[in-house]
Amino acid sequence: MPNFYEFFAGGGMARAGLGPEWTCLFANDFDHKKGLSYQANWGTGGELKIGDVRKVSATELSGCADLVWGSFPCQDLSLAGGGAGLKGERSGTFYPFWDVITDLIEDGRAPKIVAIENVCGTLTSHGGKDFRAIGETFIEAGYRYGALIINASLFQPQSRPRLFVVGVSQDVEIDPSLLSPESIEPFHTRALCRAIDSVSARHRKKMLWWNLPTPRRRKTTFAEIIEENPTSVEWHSPAETKQILAKMSAVNLAKVEAAKRSGRRMVGGVYKRTRYDENGVKVQRAEIRFDDVAGCLRTPAGGSSRQTILVVDGTKIRSRLISSRETARLMGLDDAYKLPRNYNEAYHLTGDGVVVDVVRHLAQYLFEPLLKGVIETEKAA
């Protein structure tokens, strides 16, 4: 069985995606509330350490990991953040995380694969310097690497594009079928290709174009994951729903009218945005999408970041906050997954995570094929 270390683990969504065939040797997260959820779902076997990654020592990590996963904080790299990038206090934890990798290498326990995940803003942060710095870190440590942009909407009804950088140790033989000679859609987007074009020619020689199959067409719609009787939130009163509609522009109201005439129940995700009206005055608008895909889940730092849903069934219109269980479903977690009772804590847990199905796709079509030969050789020895 392959094994792994999970950094910035949150509620263990990477672990859920890797599946039961993978053994977790170590997990770390700074947030003790997330740690409680991790233990509630994965047990208290002792692999989880709650605390700052800066205080994690390689000596605490047992065994030799086949994979190290790191979904380091995105706030300083996000387009909605302050722009501090890898120099920021939160996203800058990439470097202490990599210090652990360096210590493992020096200890003769270099991970076969290192995979990191973050927002697509990483590609353009500081004019692309942060993306290039991440790549240089991989190369200087002796890893060939390739980058992918995977949108969770391929698997779940949520628009959630994320950057994945997967590095492989020099001693791992790569099956040619896992590589492409050049970029291939949908995982090598134009934005990613532009970022890679800015990488030095010397470093590009050590970069890889990972070749993953496109998943089957997603069948699940946003409407199908909605709870009729949620326990974490309540339906709005008719007056509250009317207030949301009153904040919509003409084009967004037209979307609602089209949904009413669709002949089926439709669910739209609503976000509040600050926009300029026809007189150039800032106003708060409610913007909706009816494409059977939820907007990207975000942590509830403020009221505007909590996604509201609008359920349209003929002339009947209802609204409420998206429930915590619905956010978990959008992240690919099954209903057996234990969520915090507090709504904000549950939303923060799911909104900060990585979509389970995306990790499973990477594991099935990249990590496991890469490790197959390594594990077979170790068994023979």
matplotlib code that plots the C-alpha trace (Angstrom):
import matplotlib.pyplot as plt

x = [0.0, 1.3, 1.6, 1.6, 2.0, -0.8, 0.1, -2.5, -4.8, -8.0, -10.7, -8.7, -10.2, -7.0, -7.0, -10.6, -9.6, -6.6, -8.9, -8.4, -5.6, -3.4, -1.9, -1.5, 1.7, 1.5, -0.9, -0.6, -2.9, -2.7, -6.4, -7.4, -11.1, -10.3, -8.2, -11.2, -13.1, -10.1, -10.1, -13.8, -13.6, -10.3, -9.8, -7.2, -4.4, -1.8, -0.8, -2.3, -0.3, -2.0, 0.3, 2.3, 4.1, 7.1, 7.4, 7.2, 10.4, 11.2, 12.1, 8.4, 7.5, 7.6, 8.6, 9.3, 6.4, 5.6, 3.6, 3.6, 0.5, 0.4, -2.7, -1.0, -3.1, -4.3, -5.2, -2.1, -2.2, -5.9, -7.1, -9.3, -6.4, -3.9, -1.4, 1.4, 1.9, 4.6, 5.9, 2.7, 2.3, -0.2, 0.7, 4.3, 4.0, 4.9, 8.6, 8.4, 6.5, 9.3, 11.9, 10.4, 10.8, 14.5, 15.1, 13.5, 15.8, 18.9, 17.7, 17.7, 13.9, 13.1, 9.4, 8.8, 6.1, 5.3, 2.0, 0.8, -2.5, -3.6, -5.7, -5.1, -4.0, -0.7, 0.0, 0.0, 1.0, 3.8, 3.8, 4.3, 7.4, 5.6, 4.8, 8.3, 9.7, 7.6, 8.9, 12.5, 12.1, 11.0, 13.9, 16.6, 15.4, 15.9, 12.3, 10.9, 7.5, 4.4, 1.5, -2.2, -5.4, -8.3, -11.8, -13.9, -16.9, -15.7, -16.6, -19.0, -21.5, -19.2, -17.0, -13.6, -10.5, -7.3, -3.6, -1.9, 1.9, 3.1, 6.8, 8.5, 11.9, 14.6, 14.9, 11.3, 10.9, 8.0, 5.9, 5.8, 2.0, 1.8, 3.4, 2.5, 5.0, 3.0, 0.0, -3.4, -6.7, -8.6, -5.9, -3.3, -5.2, -4.1, -3.4, -1.2, 0.6, 1.3, 2.8, 5.0, 6.1, 7.6, 9.8, 13.4, 14.4, 16.8, 14.1, 11.5, 13.7, 13.0, 9.2, 6.7, 3.3, 1.3, -1.1, -4.4, -7.6, -10.6, -13.2, -16.6, -19.2, -20.6, -24.2, -24.9, -26.5, -26.6, -30.3, -29.8, -27.6, -30.1, -31.7, -35.4, -35.2, -31.7, -30.8, -28.0, -30.0, -33.6, -35.5, -35.9, -39.2, -41.0, -40.0, -36.3, -36.5, -38.1, -35.2, -32.7, -34.6, -34.8, -31.0, -30.7, -29.9, -32.3, -30.2, -30.1, -33.9, -34.2, -32.3, -34.9, -37.7, -36.2, -35.8, -39.5, -40.4, -38.0, -40.6, -38.3, -37.0, -33.9, -31.4, -29.2, -26.2, -26.3, -23.4, -23.6, -21.3, -20.5, -21.1, -21.6, -25.1, -26.0, -25.2, -21.8, -22.8, -21.6, -24.5, -24.8, -26.1, -27.2, -25.9, -27.1, -26.1, -28.5, -26.0, -26.5, -23.2, -22.6, -20.2, -16.9, -17.2, -15.2, -14.5, -17.1, -14.8, -17.8, -21.5, -21.0, -18.9, -21.6, -23.4, -27.2, -29.3, -32.5, -34.8, -37.2, -40.0, -42.5, -43.8, -42.6, -39.3, -37.5, -34.2, -31.7, -28.1, -26.5, -26.5, -23.3, -24.2, -24.7, -21.2, -19.8, -21.5, -20.1, -16.6, -17.2, -17.7, -20.3, -23.1, -21.4, -18.6, -19.0, -19.3, -19.0, -22.3, -21.5, -22.5, -19.6, -17.1, -18.5, -18.5, -14.9, -13.9, -15.4, -14.6, -10.9, -10.6, -9.7, -12.4, -12.2, -12.9, -10.0, -7.6, -9.0, -8.5, -4.9, -4.3, -5.8, -4.3, -1.0, 0.2, -0.6, 0.8, 4.0, 4.4, 3.5, 7.0, 8.6, 6.3, 6.9, 10.6, 10.5, 8.4, 10.9, 13.7]
y = [0.0, 3.5, 5.9, 9.7, 12.8, 15.3, 19.0, 21.8, 18.8, 20.6, 17.9, 15.3, 15.8, 14.8, 11.7, 11.0, 11.3, 9.1, 6.4, 3.4, 1.9, 4.7, 4.8, 8.2, 8.3, 12.0, 14.9, 18.5, 21.5, 24.8, 25.0, 23.0, 23.1, 21.5, 19.0, 17.9, 17.2, 15.4, 13.1, 12.7, 11.3, 9.5, 8.5, 9.3, 7.1, 9.7, 10.7, 14.2, 17.0, 20.3, 23.3, 25.7, 24.0, 26.1, 23.9, 20.6, 18.6, 15.8, 13.7, 13.6, 12.0, 8.3, 6.1, 7.2, 8.7, 7.9, 11.1, 14.4, 16.5, 20.2, 22.4, 25.5, 28.6, 30.6, 34.0, 35.9, 34.4, 34.8, 37.6, 38.7, 38.8, 41.5, 40.5, 39.6, 36.3, 33.9, 36.8, 36.8, 35.3, 32.7, 31.7, 32.1, 28.9, 27.1, 27.7, 26.2, 23.3, 22.8, 23.0, 19.7, 18.3, 19.4, 17.8, 14.5, 14.6, 15.2, 12.3, 9.9, 9.8, 11.9, 11.5, 10.0, 12.5, 16.0, 17.5, 21.0, 22.7, 26.3, 29.0, 29.9, 33.4, 31.7, 31.8, 35.7, 36.6, 39.1, 39.0, 35.3, 35.4, 33.3, 30.5, 30.5, 30.4, 27.3, 25.6, 26.5, 25.1, 21.8, 21.7, 22.7, 19.8, 17.4, 17.0, 17.1, 18.8, 19.5, 21.8, 21.3, 23.4, 21.2, 22.6, 20.7, 21.3, 18.3, 16.1, 18.1, 20.9, 23.6, 26.0, 25.6, 25.8, 25.1, 24.8, 21.5, 21.2, 17.6, 16.9, 13.5, 12.5, 11.8, 8.2, 7.4, 6.0, 7.7, 5.7, 7.6, 7.2, 9.6, 12.4, 14.6, 16.4, 19.6, 21.1, 19.3, 20.8, 20.8, 20.6, 22.8, 26.1, 29.2, 30.9, 28.0, 28.0, 31.7, 31.2, 28.4, 30.5, 32.9, 30.2, 30.2, 27.9, 26.1, 25.2, 24.4, 21.5, 19.9, 20.6, 17.9, 18.0, 15.5, 13.5, 12.7, 11.4, 13.7, 12.3, 11.1, 13.8, 14.8, 13.8, 15.5, 18.9, 21.6, 21.1, 17.4, 18.0, 20.5, 19.5, 20.1, 20.1, 21.2, 21.3, 23.8, 26.7, 27.9, 28.9, 32.7, 34.4, 35.6, 39.1, 38.2, 36.5, 39.6, 41.7, 39.5, 39.9, 43.6, 43.7, 42.1, 44.0, 43.7, 41.0, 38.9, 39.2, 38.0, 34.9, 34.3, 34.8, 32.2, 29.8, 30.2, 29.2, 26.2, 23.6, 22.1, 23.0, 25.1, 26.2, 29.2, 30.3, 33.9, 36.1, 39.7, 42.0, 45.7, 47.2, 50.6, 51.6, 53.6, 56.8, 55.6, 55.0, 51.9, 49.6, 46.1, 43.7, 40.1, 38.1, 34.7, 31.8, 29.1, 26.8, 23.9, 24.7, 26.4, 29.3, 28.6, 27.9, 30.3, 30.6, 32.8, 35.8, 38.0, 37.8, 38.4, 35.3, 32.9, 31.6, 32.0, 29.7, 30.6, 27.7, 28.3, 25.9, 27.4, 30.6, 29.5, 31.1, 30.3, 31.3, 30.5, 30.1, 27.0, 24.4, 22.9, 19.4, 20.9, 22.5, 19.1, 17.4, 20.0, 19.1, 15.4, 14.3, 11.7, 12.2, 9.9, 12.6, 14.2, 18.0, 20.5, 21.4, 25.1, 26.4, 28.8, 26.1, 23.6, 26.2, 27.1, 23.5, 22.7, 26.0, 25.7, 22.1, 20.3, 18.5, 14.8, 13.7, 15.7, 14.1, 10.6, 11.4, 12.5, 9.4, 6.9, 8.3, 9.8, 9.0, 5.3, 4.6, 6.5, 4.5, 1.1, 0.3, 1.6, -0.5, -3.6, -3.1, -2.7, -5.9, -7.8, -6.6]
z = [0.0, -0.9, 2.0, 2.4, 4.6, 4.4, 5.2, 5.7, 6.0, 7.1, 7.4, 5.5, 2.0, 0.3, 2.4, 1.4, -2.3, -2.0, -0.6, 1.7, -0.3, 0.9, 4.4, 6.2, 8.2, 9.2, 9.0, 10.0, 10.3, 12.2, 13.0, 16.1, 15.1, 11.8, 13.7, 15.6, 12.4, 11.0, 14.1, 14.1, 10.6, 10.5, 14.1, 16.7, 15.6, 16.5, 12.9, 13.3, 14.7, 15.3, 15.1, 12.9, 10.0, 11.0, 14.1, 12.3, 12.2, 9.9, 12.9, 13.8, 10.5, 10.6, 7.6, 4.1, 2.3, -1.3, -1.6, 0.3, -0.2, 0.6, 0.1, 1.5, 2.3, -0.6, 0.9, -0.2, -3.7, -4.3, -6.7, -3.8, -1.3, -0.5, -3.1, -0.7, -2.6, -1.3, 0.9, 2.8, 6.3, 5.2, 1.6, 2.6, 4.7, 1.4, 2.4, 5.9, 4.3, 1.8, 4.6, 5.9, 2.4, 2.4, 5.8, 4.5, 1.5, 3.7, 5.9, 2.9, 2.9, -0.2, -1.1, -4.5, -5.3, -3.9, -4.9, -4.0, -4.6, -4.6, -6.4, -10.0, -8.9, -8.1, -11.9, -12.0, -8.4, -8.5, -12.3, -12.4, -10.1, -7.4, -9.8, -11.1, -7.6, -6.8, -9.9, -9.1, -5.6, -7.1, -9.5, -7.0, -4.7, -7.6, -8.8, -12.3, -12.2, -14.2, -13.5, -14.2, -13.8, -12.8, -12.4, -9.9, -12.2, -14.2, -11.2, -9.0, -9.7, -8.4, -10.3, -8.6, -10.8, -8.9, -9.7, -9.0, -9.2, -9.1, -8.7, -9.1, -7.7, -10.3, -9.3, -10.3, -13.8, -15.6, -18.0, -21.4, -21.4, -18.5, -20.5, -23.5, -25.7, -25.3, -23.6, -23.8, -22.8, -20.5, -17.8, -19.5, -19.9, -21.7, -18.4, -17.4, -20.7, -20.5, -17.0, -18.3, -21.2, -18.7, -17.1, -18.1, -21.0, -18.6, -16.2, -18.8, -19.9, -16.5, -16.7, -17.7, -19.4, -17.4, -19.6, -17.8, -19.3, -19.3, -16.8, -17.9, -18.4, -15.0, -14.4, -11.1, -11.2, -8.5, -8.1, -7.2, -4.2, -2.5, 0.8, 1.2, 5.0, 6.0, 9.7, 9.5, 7.9, 7.5, 4.5, 4.1, 4.6, 1.5, 2.4, 2.6, -0.8, -2.2, -0.8, -2.7, -5.9, -5.4, -5.4, -8.8, -12.0, -15.0, -16.6, -13.4, -13.0, -16.6, -15.6, -12.9, -15.3, -17.7, -14.8, -14.0, -17.6, -17.7, -16.8, -14.1, -10.7, -11.1, -8.4, -8.7, -6.6, -5.5, -4.5, -3.3, -5.2, -5.1, -8.5, -10.0, -11.1, -14.2, -12.3, -11.3, -7.7, -5.8, -4.9, -3.6, -6.2, -6.0, -9.0, -9.9, -12.1, -13.4, -15.2, -12.8, -11.2, -7.8, -7.5, -5.9, -2.2, -0.1, 3.6, 5.4, 6.3, 5.8, 5.1, 1.4, 1.0, 2.1, -0.9, -1.1, -3.2, -5.0, -5.8, -8.6, -9.2, -11.7, -10.1, -6.6, -5.6, -2.3, -0.9, 1.9, 2.7, 1.2, 3.9, 5.4, 4.1, 0.6, 0.8, 1.8, -1.2, -3.5, -2.2, -3.0, 0.6, 1.2, 3.7, 6.2, 6.6, 10.1, 9.9, 12.8, 14.2, 14.0, 10.5, 10.1, 11.2, 8.7, 5.9, 6.8, 6.8, 3.4, 1.7, 2.6, 1.3, -1.9, -3.9, -3.2, -6.7, -8.1, -5.7, -6.7, -10.4, -9.7, -7.6, -10.1, -13.3, -12.1, -8.5, -8.5, -12.0, -11.1, -7.9, -9.4, -10.5, -7.3, -5.1, -7.2, -7.0, -3.2, -2.9, -5.0, -2.8]

ax = plt.figure().add_subplot(projection="3d")
ax.plot(x, y, z, "-o")
ax.set_aspect("equal")
plt.show()
